[in-house]
Amino acid sequence: MISKGHIADTYMTIQDEITQALEKLDGGAKFQEELWERDGGGGGRTRIMQNGNIIEKGGVNFSAVHGKLPAAIKKAFGVEEDEFFATGVSIVIHPNNPHVPIIHMNIRYFELNEQTRWFGGGIDLTPHYVVKEDAQFFHQQLKSVCDKHHPNFYSDFKSWADSYFFIKHRDETRGIGGVFYDKLTPEKTNLNFEQIFDFSCDLGRIFAPTYIDLVNRHRTQNFSRREKDWQLLRRGRYVEFNLVYDSGTKFGLETNGRIESILMSLPAQANWVYDFKAEPGSAEQDTLDLLKKDINWVN
């Protein structure tokens, strides 16, 4: 049986691989690392890049924490045990250029005991301007990883992502979705824990080559003040989702997590415009029209 220590060590290696790839991609800024300890048990490595050539603000964080599970989380999980262990890698990248998309990834493992343990995670893309060819490429990358491990993973997890990354009060998806899964166990998949762990790692390792390809398609594309303003408005939507709906944010805050690490997903700057209306036929309206659930991006 794979141990929680082995899972945490592998996730740390994936964090190293991704930060090295993103530093090479950016070509300017470096990640600043802060080691931290959590009151109650465990800690992590927060790595933040700011004011880079490509990345305005980005975080690639690792954590492995343990301790007493708060009553509210116990109730939400439907468990009685107190002692928990959780480890994972969490990433959010906010680029300078509005033609380069925001991207998020999370892979995680949670354990109460040998009977109550699971994997969760996902990747989703939030373009400021949706480019259909980019969306098709992104989803095909995710499908290739999913199909390697289970024939139903992509369709199930894509649908889950559409529902999860949805801003209910705006009636729009956060972006073009991706894949999302939670509480993945052998009973739900007909895979053993080692096979689910392999899927988790493969998903983590598809992040860098996928995002590098997307960035390189648009990194030199010129943009106007109008397009920059639209980017800042879309970042506002991103903030709304993360603070209102994101389960990882809620879990971190309710388990006495490190605030700076939890909120690293927020951009350095975002705008809110009162009662904004996109011009009919504009690129902004075209993007809004594609922020819907159940779009089939893979032919």
N, C-alpha and C positions, 0 to 999 in steps of 0.2 A: 504494500500500500504506500502511495506517495505521502510524504510527510509535509506538514505545513511549513517546516523549515526549508525543504527543497523547493516548494512553490514560491516562497518569498525570495529565495536566492535567485531563482530563474527570472522572476519579475524584476529584480534589481539589475540583472544582466540585460534584460530588454530595455530598461530605462537607459542604461549606458549606451546601447546600440542606437537608440532613437536620438538621444541628445547629441551624439557624435555626428549622426547623419544630418541633423538640423543645423548644427554649427557649420558644417561644410556647405550646406545649401545656402545659408544666409551669407556666408563669406565675410562677415564683419563682426557682429557681436558674439559674445560667448555667454554660456549659461553661468549664472552665479549660483553656487550651491550653499544651502543652509541645512545643517543637520539639526534635528530637533527631537525632543523627547516629550511624550505625552504624559500628563499627570494621570496616573492610574495604570500605565503600562504601555510599553512600546514606543515607537517614534517613526521617523522617516527622513527622507532626503528631498527637500524642495529645491527644484532647479528652475530658475526664472531667467528669461532673456528679454531685454528691453532695448528699444531704439536701434534695432538692427537694420541691415540693408533691406530685408524682406519682412522680418518679423518685428512688428511694433511692440507687441507684448505676447509672450508665450510661456507656458509652464509645462514641465514634464516631471511629475511628482511620483515618488514611491513612498508607501507607508506600510508598516506592519505593526498593528496595535492589538492590545489585549486588555482584559480587565472585566469589570462588572457591567453587565448590560442594563441600561436604564429601563425603568418600568414601562415607559411608553413604547420603546422598541420591542421589549418582550411581548407586549400586547399586540403590536402590529405584526410580529412574526408568529404569534400564537405558540410561544414556547414558555417553559418554566425555568430553564437553566439560567444561571447568572453569568458564568464565565464565557467570554467570547474571544475569538481570534479573527482578525480580518487583515488581509494584505491585498495590495493592488498597485497598479500604475494608472495615473490619470493625466490626461493631456488636453489642453486647449491652446490653440494658436490663433492669434489675431494679427493679420498681416497689415502692412501699410497701404498697399494698393487695393482699391475697391474691386478690382477685377480678379484678385486672388481670394479664394474662399476662406472662411473660418473653418476649422476642423476640430473635432473632439473625438477622443478615444478613451475608453476605460476598460481595463480588464481587472477582475477582482475575485477573491476567494474569501468565503466566510465559513467559520466553524464554531459550533457549540460543543459537539462531541462526535464520535464516529458515526452516529446515526443521523445527526443533523448538521449537514455541511453541504455547501453548494458553490457553484461558479456563476458569475454574472459578468456583464460587460456590453461592449458594442462600439461602433464607430458611426458617426453621422457627419454630414457635410452641410455647411450653411453658406452658400454663395450669396454675395450681395447682389449679383446679377446671375441668374441661372443661364448656363450655357448647356444646351441639350447634349452635345457631344461629350462634355465633361461629365455630366450626370450619368450618361451611359457607361463611360469608362469606369467611373467610380463604383457603380453598382456591379459591373462585371467583375471587377477586382474582388469585391466582397463575395460575390456568388462563387467565384472560383475557390476561395478558401472554404466557404460553407459546404460546397458540393464534395470537396475532398473528404469531409468528415461525416456528412449525413445528407441524404437526398432531400430532406424537408427543412433543413436549417435555414436556407436563404429565404424561402417563401414565408416560413413562420416568423423568422426574426425580422424580415423586412416589414411585414405587417405590424409586428410589435413595435418597431421603431416609428412607423407612421402614426400609431396611436399614442406612443409615449412622448415623442418630440412634437407635441401639438400644443399650441398656445390657445387654450380654450376661450379666454376672454377676447382674443382677436379673431378667432375662427380661422386660424392659418397654422400651417406647420412651421417649425423653426427654420427649416431649410428643405433639402431634398431627401431627408431621411438617411437611411443606411441599414444597419442591423442593430438590434437590441435584444438582450436576453437576460433573464434573472432566475435565480434559484434553480439552476440547471443541475440535475442529478441523474444517476444511472436509471432510476425508475422512470424518468420522463423521456429518456433518449435511447434506451437499449444499448448505451455505451457504458464502459466502466469509467472510474474516476480518472485513470491515466489517460484515456482517450479524450475525455472532456477537457482535461488539462492541456493536452496537445493542441486541441482546437483553440483554446484560449491563447496559447502562445503563438500559434500560426496567425491568428487574427491580430495580435499585437505586432507581429513582425511584418504584416502587410501594410501597416500604417506608413512607414517611412517611404518606401518606393512609390506608393500611391500618391502621397501628398507631394513628394518631390516632382513627380510628373505633372501634376496639376499646377504647381507653382511655376514651373519652367514654361508652361504654355502662356502665362500671362504676366510674368514678373517685369517685363520691359514695356508693357502696354501703357500708353499715356492715359491720363484721366483728368477730368475737369473738376472745377469747384462743385458743380452740381452733383457729380458722381461721388465726390468725397462726402458731401452732405448726406447723400442717400446711404452711404456706408455707415455713417454715424447714427442715422436713424435706425438702420437694421441692427446695429449693435445694441441699441436700446431694447429692441425686441428680444435679443439674446439675453440681456440682463433680466428682463421680465420673466423669461422662462426659468432661468437658473435660480432666481430668488423665490419664485412662487411655486414651481412644480418639481424641480430636480430632486430626486430621491437621495442622491449622493450628498448634496448640500445639506439636506435635512438630517441625514444620518450623522454627518460630521458634526453639525451643530449640537445635536442631541446626545452625542457621545463624548462631549468635551474635546472635540478635535481642535487642531491648530487653525485659528481663524484665517491667517494669511495664506495658508495652504488651501483651505476650503474655498476661499474667495479669489484664488488666483485665476479662476475662469473668467472673471470680469475684465472687460477691456479697459485700457487706460483712459479712454474718452468715449462717451456715447451721448447722443442727443435725443430729446423728445420734442416733437413739433406738435402743437395743438391742432387736432383734427386734420392731419395731413391727408391730402387726396392726390394720388398720382394722376398725371395727365393721361387721358385716354390715348391708347396707341403708343405710349412711351415705353422705353426699355424697363422703367420701373414698374409700370403696370403689367408688362409681360411677365416679369418675375413674380409679382403678386398672384397672377393667374395660375402660376405653377406651384404655388405653396399650398398644395392639396394632398390629401391622403390618396393612397391606392393608385398612384401613377406607375405604370409599368415601364421602367427605364431600361430594362434588358430585353432585347429583341429575341 
